């Protein structure tokens, strides 16, 4: 079993401590804004500044995990995140909105590179099992996003509007402590300095992958935003949308683990395109469904396709890029996902007003399919890489200091 590998269980605990504050932030900061100034609009400002800062800093801060000892880096960024969220709680209602917004933005920015660092770390901890490792990572991330809204609602309703952000600070602080329990997997970047121009060249093939990640979240985001309005058209209360989204997340957890449990036909890049196309069709079908049971099955199908898509997309990136770019690349995929959700929100709101929730869902799905088709055509036209080289020096044990490095080094046995 994958979790029996040395270092995987502490890594999973650290992953959950990093993901839960991120997943709790969209609703938790709304509660914080209401507690500070009695206004949901204040909470919306805090959510927006947090998300924007996270998107802007994910890639440059992700690069730090390729160049510095990971235990120290995780402890630093998660500890800083805990302090910033803690200050936001302590100062709520006592300082102007601009100060709270600055604290929320700083908390989002400081740990933004951790998601790429964690994905790179699990690949180094489980060499030769990249598919299973990324399937586990995808399933665990989905679980965090499934639990977070209910956790925030329970804390906010039971303990007050500041409690969710205080618990977010607690999870980040626990992650900073758990960072010291991690195996100190050496990053490739400590062996040489990579110039910005060289990094940009190495990352050039990543653009279609980022576009596909954005397309996935454009479709899923349009469905999520519109589901509350869609359910009454199917004879179901809109309040049941939380249950339906839980079904979607549960299907995603199961499918992510199933995807990682075995090898599947075809290259990972092709798998991700097929999964993305099927996901877009499932979302569109949900918008067109006329029966409750059909819509629920399709919503479950969306979850069951999204998690394997994320794992396959990560596998394709891992197999195509040099290891010294992995943390930056995975951070950029995260940015692409955020952009997709942002576009979905901007599109869905006016579309719901003009054409109803069905129209909003179908339009978001259609645009996602177009974006997926264009990006896939660009990516799949490229000639597949030759047989990947052996796992780079970060996985080579005691010999890593003596091995020569080269700009074109590639990761070891990959998904393709």
MIMI-889514 format. One record per residue (C-alpha): residue number from 1; x, y, z. Coordinates in nm, 2 decimals, always signed. Last residue first. Layout:
<recs>
k,u,v,w
NUM,X,Y,Z
...
</recs>
This chain:
<recs>
k,u,v,w
416,+0.36,+0.80,-2.04
415,+0.31,+0.81,-1.66
414,+0.68,+0.87,-1.59
413,+0.98,+0.66,-1.51
412,+1.23,+0.92,-1.40
411,+1.22,+1.30,-1.43
410,+1.41,+1.48,-1.70
409,+1.75,+1.65,-1.71
408,+1.78,+1.91,-2.00
407,+1.97,+2.17,-1.81
406,+2.23,+1.92,-1.70
405,+2.36,+1.81,-1.37
404,+2.66,+1.59,-1.30
403,+2.62,+1.34,-1.02
402,+2.85,+1.36,-0.72
401,+2.62,+1.53,-0.48
400,+2.33,+1.30,-0.55
399,+2.52,+0.98,-0.49
398,+2.40,+0.94,-0.14
397,+2.04,+0.88,-0.25
396,+1.93,+0.91,-0.61
395,+1.59,+1.06,-0.55
394,+1.70,+1.43,-0.56
393,+1.94,+1.33,-0.83
392,+1.68,+1.28,-1.10
391,+1.47,+0.98,-1.15
390,+1.60,+0.78,-1.45
389,+1.55,+0.93,-1.79
388,+1.22,+0.95,-1.96
387,+1.17,+0.74,-2.27
386,+1.13,+0.99,-2.55
385,+0.90,+1.29,-2.52
384,+0.58,+1.28,-2.72
383,+0.59,+1.49,-3.04
382,+0.38,+1.80,-2.99
381,+0.05,+1.80,-3.18
380,-0.11,+1.67,-2.86
379,-0.05,+2.00,-2.67
378,-0.18,+2.24,-2.93
377,-0.49,+2.03,-3.01
376,-0.55,+1.98,-2.65
375,-0.55,+2.35,-2.58
374,-0.80,+2.42,-2.86
373,-1.03,+2.13,-2.76
372,-1.02,+2.22,-2.39
371,-1.10,+2.58,-2.45
370,-1.39,+2.48,-2.67
369,-1.51,+2.23,-2.41
368,-1.49,+2.49,-2.13
367,-1.68,+2.74,-2.33
366,-1.96,+2.48,-2.38
365,-1.96,+2.38,-2.02
364,-1.99,+2.75,-1.91
363,-2.27,+2.81,-2.16
362,-2.46,+2.49,-2.05
361,-2.44,+2.58,-1.68
360,-2.55,+2.94,-1.73
359,-2.83,+2.84,-1.96
358,-2.97,+2.59,-1.71
357,-2.94,+2.84,-1.43
356,-3.16,+3.10,-1.59
355,-3.12,+3.28,-1.92
354,-3.07,+3.64,-1.83
353,-3.03,+3.65,-1.45
352,-2.85,+3.32,-1.44
351,-2.62,+3.43,-1.73
350,-2.53,+3.75,-1.54
349,-2.40,+3.55,-1.24
348,-2.26,+3.26,-1.43
347,-2.01,+3.44,-1.64
346,-1.82,+3.62,-1.36
345,-1.83,+3.32,-1.13
344,-1.72,+3.08,-1.40
343,-1.43,+3.31,-1.49
342,-1.31,+3.31,-1.13
341,-1.34,+2.93,-1.11
340,-1.13,+2.89,-1.42
339,-0.87,+3.15,-1.30
338,-0.84,+2.96,-0.97
337,-0.77,+2.63,-1.16
336,-0.51,+2.81,-1.38
335,-0.34,+2.93,-1.06
334,-0.33,+2.58,-0.93
333,-0.17,+2.46,-1.26
332,+0.08,+2.74,-1.21
331,+0.17,+2.60,-0.86
330,+0.22,+2.26,-1.02
329,+0.46,+2.40,-1.27
328,+0.65,+2.60,-1.01
327,+0.69,+2.30,-0.79
326,+0.79,+2.08,-1.08
325,+1.04,+2.31,-1.25
324,+1.36,+2.15,-1.11
323,+1.22,+1.81,-1.21
322,+1.25,+1.88,-1.58
321,+0.91,+1.89,-1.75
320,+0.71,+1.63,-1.96
319,+0.66,+1.34,-1.72
318,+0.55,+1.55,-1.42
317,+0.33,+1.76,-1.64
316,+0.15,+1.45,-1.78
315,+0.12,+1.30,-1.43
314,-0.03,+1.62,-1.30
313,-0.29,+1.63,-1.57
312,-0.37,+1.26,-1.51
311,-0.42,+1.34,-1.13
310,-0.64,+1.64,-1.20
309,-0.85,+1.45,-1.46
308,-0.88,+1.16,-1.21
307,-1.04,+1.40,-0.96
306,-1.27,+1.58,-1.21
305,-1.42,+1.26,-1.37
304,-1.58,+1.11,-1.07
303,-1.69,+1.45,-0.95
302,-1.86,+1.52,-1.28
301,-2.01,+1.17,-1.27
300,-2.17,+1.24,-0.94
299,-2.34,+1.55,-1.08
298,-2.45,+1.33,-1.38
297,-2.61,+1.07,-1.15
296,-2.78,+1.35,-0.96
295,-2.92,+1.51,-1.28
294,-3.06,+1.18,-1.41
293,-3.23,+1.11,-1.07
292,-3.38,+1.46,-1.06
291,-3.53,+1.44,-1.41
290,-3.52,+1.71,-1.68
289,-3.14,+1.72,-1.74
288,-3.02,+2.00,-1.97
287,-2.79,+2.16,-1.72
286,-2.67,+1.83,-1.59
285,-2.60,+1.72,-1.95
284,-2.37,+2.02,-2.00
283,-2.18,+1.93,-1.68
282,-2.15,+1.57,-1.80
281,-2.03,+1.68,-2.15
280,-1.76,+1.90,-1.99
279,-1.65,+1.61,-1.77
278,-1.63,+1.37,-2.07
277,-1.41,+1.62,-2.26
276,-1.19,+1.67,-1.95
275,-1.15,+1.29,-1.90
274,-1.05,+1.24,-2.27
273,-0.80,+1.53,-2.25
272,-0.65,+1.40,-1.93
271,-0.61,+1.05,-2.07
270,-0.44,+1.19,-2.38
269,-0.18,+1.38,-2.16
268,-0.14,+1.07,-1.94
267,-0.04,+0.86,-2.24
266,-0.27,+0.57,-2.33
265,-0.42,+0.28,-2.14
264,-0.46,+0.30,-1.76
263,-0.22,+0.18,-1.49
262,-0.36,+0.08,-1.16
261,-0.46,+0.21,-0.81
260,-0.41,+0.58,-0.88
259,-0.73,+0.61,-1.09
258,-0.93,+0.42,-0.82
257,-0.81,+0.66,-0.55
256,-0.91,+0.96,-0.75
255,-1.24,+0.80,-0.84
254,-1.34,+0.73,-0.48
253,-1.25,+1.09,-0.37
252,-1.42,+1.24,-0.67
251,-1.74,+1.04,-0.61
250,-1.75,+1.17,-0.26
249,-1.70,+1.53,-0.38
248,-1.99,+1.50,-0.62
247,-2.21,+1.34,-0.36
246,-2.11,+1.62,-0.12
245,-2.21,+1.87,-0.39
244,-2.55,+1.71,-0.41
243,-2.59,+1.73,-0.03
242,-2.49,+2.10,-0.03
241,-2.74,+2.17,-0.31
240,-3.02,+2.03,-0.10
239,-3.11,+2.38,+0.01
238,-3.23,+2.45,-0.34
237,-3.52,+2.23,-0.27
236,-3.58,+1.96,-0.54
235,-3.85,+1.96,-0.81
234,-3.61,+1.96,-1.10
233,-3.65,+2.33,-1.16
232,-3.60,+2.38,-0.79
231,-3.26,+2.21,-0.82
230,-3.12,+2.45,-1.09
229,-3.11,+2.76,-0.88
228,-2.89,+2.61,-0.61
227,-2.68,+2.44,-0.88
226,-2.58,+2.75,-1.06
225,-2.26,+2.84,-0.87
224,-2.15,+2.48,-0.85
223,-2.23,+2.40,-1.22
222,-2.05,+2.71,-1.35
221,-1.75,+2.63,-1.12
220,-1.74,+2.27,-1.26
219,-1.73,+2.39,-1.62
218,-1.48,+2.68,-1.56
217,-1.29,+2.45,-1.32
216,-1.22,+2.20,-1.60
215,-1.14,+2.47,-1.85
214,-0.89,+2.64,-1.62
213,-0.71,+2.31,-1.58
212,-0.71,+2.27,-1.95
211,-0.57,+2.61,-2.00
210,-0.29,+2.54,-1.75
209,-0.20,+2.22,-1.93
208,-0.20,+2.41,-2.26
207,+0.04,+2.67,-2.12
206,+0.28,+2.41,-1.96
205,+0.50,+2.35,-2.27
204,+0.68,+2.68,-2.21
203,+0.79,+2.59,-1.86
202,+1.14,+2.49,-1.95
201,+1.19,+2.80,-2.16
200,+1.06,+3.02,-1.87
199,+1.29,+2.85,-1.63
198,+1.59,+2.90,-1.86
197,+1.50,+3.27,-1.90
196,+1.46,+3.31,-1.52
195,+1.80,+3.15,-1.46
194,+1.84,+2.82,-1.29
193,+2.10,+2.82,-1.01
192,+2.27,+2.48,-0.95
191,+2.26,+2.19,-0.72
190,+2.01,+2.33,-0.47
189,+1.75,+2.32,-0.74
188,+1.71,+1.95,-0.74
187,+1.53,+1.96,-0.40
186,+1.65,+1.73,-0.13
185,+1.38,+1.52,+0.04
184,+1.40,+1.60,+0.41
183,+1.15,+1.34,+0.53
182,+0.87,+1.53,+0.71
181,+0.83,+1.54,+1.09
180,+0.96,+1.90,+1.10
179,+0.68,+2.01,+0.87
178,+0.43,+1.87,+1.13
177,+0.49,+2.18,+1.35
176,+0.42,+2.42,+1.06
175,+0.12,+2.21,+0.97
174,-0.02,+2.24,+1.32
173,+0.02,+2.62,+1.30
172,-0.17,+2.62,+0.96
171,-0.45,+2.41,+1.11
170,-0.47,+2.65,+1.41
169,-0.48,+2.96,+1.19
168,-0.77,+2.81,+1.00
167,-0.93,+2.73,+1.34
166,-0.91,+3.10,+1.43
165,-1.05,+3.19,+1.09
164,-1.35,+2.96,+1.15
163,-1.40,+3.09,+1.51
162,-1.44,+3.46,+1.43
161,-1.80,+3.44,+1.33
160,-1.92,+3.28,+1.65
159,-1.88,+2.94,+1.83
158,-2.18,+2.74,+1.71
157,-2.29,+2.91,+1.39
156,-1.94,+3.00,+1.26
155,-1.79,+2.67,+1.38
154,-2.06,+2.46,+1.22
153,-2.07,+2.66,+0.90
152,-1.69,+2.65,+0.87
151,-1.68,+2.27,+0.92
150,-1.96,+2.22,+0.67
149,-1.78,+2.43,+0.41
148,-1.44,+2.26,+0.48
147,-1.53,+1.89,+0.47
146,-1.58,+1.85,+0.09
145,-1.28,+2.08,+0.00
144,-1.06,+1.87,+0.23
143,-1.18,+1.55,+0.08
142,-1.11,+1.67,-0.27
141,-0.75,+1.75,-0.17
140,-0.71,+1.40,-0.02
139,-0.85,+1.24,-0.34
138,-0.62,+1.45,-0.56
137,-0.31,+1.37,-0.35
136,-0.39,+1.00,-0.34
135,-0.43,+0.99,-0.72
134,-0.11,+1.19,-0.75
133,+0.08,+0.93,-0.55
132,-0.08,+0.63,-0.72
131,+0.01,+0.77,-1.06
130,+0.36,+0.87,-0.96
129,+0.45,+0.53,-0.82
128,+0.80,+0.49,-0.97
127,+0.95,+0.73,-0.71
126,+0.71,+0.77,-0.41
125,+0.87,+1.03,-0.18
124,+0.99,+1.24,-0.47
123,+0.65,+1.24,-0.63
122,+0.50,+1.32,-0.29
121,+0.73,+1.62,-0.25
120,+0.65,+1.77,-0.59
119,+0.28,+1.77,-0.50
118,+0.35,+1.92,-0.16
117,+0.57,+2.20,-0.31
116,+0.31,+2.29,-0.56
115,+0.05,+2.33,-0.29
114,+0.29,+2.51,-0.07
113,+0.35,+2.80,-0.32
112,+0.06,+3.00,-0.19
111,+0.17,+2.99,+0.17
110,+0.27,+3.36,+0.20
109,+0.02,+3.50,-0.05
108,-0.31,+3.39,+0.11
107,-0.20,+3.50,+0.45
106,-0.07,+3.83,+0.31
105,-0.40,+3.89,+0.14
104,-0.60,+3.82,+0.45
103,-0.37,+4.05,+0.66
102,-0.39,+4.33,+0.40
101,-0.77,+4.30,+0.39
100,-0.78,+4.32,+0.76
99,-0.57,+4.64,+0.75
98,-0.78,+4.79,+0.47
97,-1.10,+4.72,+0.67
96,-0.99,+4.95,+0.95
95,-0.88,+4.81,+1.28
94,-1.05,+4.71,+1.60
93,-1.34,+4.50,+1.47
92,-1.11,+4.21,+1.38
91,-0.77,+4.26,+1.53
90,-0.73,+3.93,+1.72
89,-0.89,+3.73,+1.44
88,-0.68,+3.90,+1.17
87,-0.37,+3.85,+1.39
86,-0.43,+3.48,+1.41
85,-0.47,+3.46,+1.03
84,-0.14,+3.63,+0.99
83,+0.04,+3.42,+1.26
82,-0.09,+3.09,+1.11
81,+0.01,+3.19,+0.76
80,+0.36,+3.28,+0.89
79,+0.39,+2.93,+1.05
78,+0.27,+2.77,+0.73
77,+0.53,+2.96,+0.52
76,+0.82,+2.90,+0.75
75,+0.75,+2.54,+0.86
74,+0.69,+2.44,+0.49
73,+1.02,+2.60,+0.39
72,+1.22,+2.45,+0.67
71,+1.10,+2.10,+0.59
70,+1.14,+2.15,+0.22
69,+1.51,+2.24,+0.21
68,+1.54,+2.52,-0.05
67,+1.56,+2.54,-0.43
66,+1.26,+2.35,-0.57
65,+1.04,+2.46,-0.28
64,+1.13,+2.82,-0.34
63,+0.99,+2.79,-0.70
62,+0.64,+2.76,-0.55
61,+0.68,+3.12,-0.42
60,+0.72,+3.26,-0.77
59,+0.43,+3.04,-0.90
58,+0.18,+3.09,-0.62
57,+0.23,+3.46,-0.57
56,-0.03,+3.62,-0.80
55,-0.30,+3.35,-0.75
54,-0.27,+3.36,-0.37
53,-0.28,+3.74,-0.36
52,-0.60,+3.74,-0.57
51,-0.77,+3.47,-0.36
50,-0.70,+3.65,-0.03
49,-0.80,+3.99,-0.17
48,-1.12,+3.85,-0.30
47,-1.21,+3.66,+0.02
46,-1.14,+3.97,+0.23
45,-1.35,+4.19,+0.01
44,-1.64,+3.94,+0.01
43,-1.62,+3.94,+0.39
42,-1.66,+4.31,+0.40
41,-1.96,+4.28,+0.17
40,-2.11,+4.03,+0.42
39,-2.12,+4.31,+0.67
38,-2.14,+4.32,+1.05
37,-1.80,+4.50,+1.06
36,-1.56,+4.25,+1.22
35,-1.78,+3.95,+1.27
34,-1.94,+3.98,+0.93
33,-1.59,+4.01,+0.77
32,-1.47,+3.71,+0.96
31,-1.77,+3.51,+0.86
30,-1.70,+3.59,+0.49
29,-1.34,+3.50,+0.56
28,-1.45,+3.15,+0.67
27,-1.66,+3.10,+0.36
26,-1.38,+3.14,+0.09
25,-1.10,+3.06,+0.35
24,-1.21,+2.71,+0.45
23,-1.06,+2.53,+0.15
22,-0.73,+2.72,+0.18
21,-0.72,+2.66,+0.56
20,-0.80,+2.29,+0.50
19,-0.54,+2.24,+0.23
18,-0.22,+2.30,+0.43
17,-0.32,+2.09,+0.74
16,-0.45,+1.82,+0.51
15,-0.12,+1.81,+0.31
14,+0.08,+1.80,+0.63
13,-0.11,+1.49,+0.75
12,-0.06,+1.33,+0.41
11,+0.31,+1.40,+0.42
10,+0.34,+1.25,+0.77
9,+0.18,+0.94,+0.63
8,+0.39,+0.93,+0.31
7,+0.73,+0.96,+0.48
6,+0.84,+0.60,+0.45
5,+0.61,+0.40,+0.22
4,+0.32,+0.23,+0.40
3,+0.09,+0.49,+0.26
2,+0.13,+0.35,-0.09
1,+0.00,+0.00,+0.00
</recs>
